[in-house]
Amino acid sequence: MSTQRASVRRPGPFQWLRYAFGAGLPSELNDWVLRDTTGRTWAVRHFVRGIVQLAPLVVLTLVFVPGPFWIRGVAVAAASFMGLLFCLAYMTETSDHRLVKAGFPVGTGQAIRQGRRVGNRTQQTAQRLERIDARRARRRLNPDPPPSFELINVSDG
């Protein structure tokens, strides 16, 4: 897997910044776009792109809008919260749109992410069943004595 990661060409800083703001990348970077939008950390990457998109507006508001700094800070915090909320709400759609711009069919990202989720779930289920079987085997070898119950007579005060 590490050889595959090393062979995928990455965008330069200026290309990535344009990509973060919604521009397309050259076709030789399509494999990187696929990995960026469907990899294990795709949600974190998307959230970071959202922060990068908000950063210029935050700086401009804090520096150039007149008024007390605390009011500007509260306004920036509220607006950033709403912006990141929408960023997370439309995460799958935005990522799939990036893939479509890179030339992949509609639904590619969703299919890859869902396939990985099912694979992980199947693997986790198999591991859980192995642990259950091991626990049952231990119990067969060392059966616990049945619990003893003591009857309490409640009529004796």
Secondary structure as UniProt FT lines:
FT   HELIX           2..7
FT   HELIX           13..20
FT   TURN            21..22
FT   HELIX           27..29
FT   HELIX           30..38
FT   TURN            40..41
FT   HELIX           42..64
FT   HELIX           69..89
FT   HELIX           91..101
FT   TURN            102..103
FT   TURN            106..107
FT   HELIX           108..141
FT   TURN            154..155
//
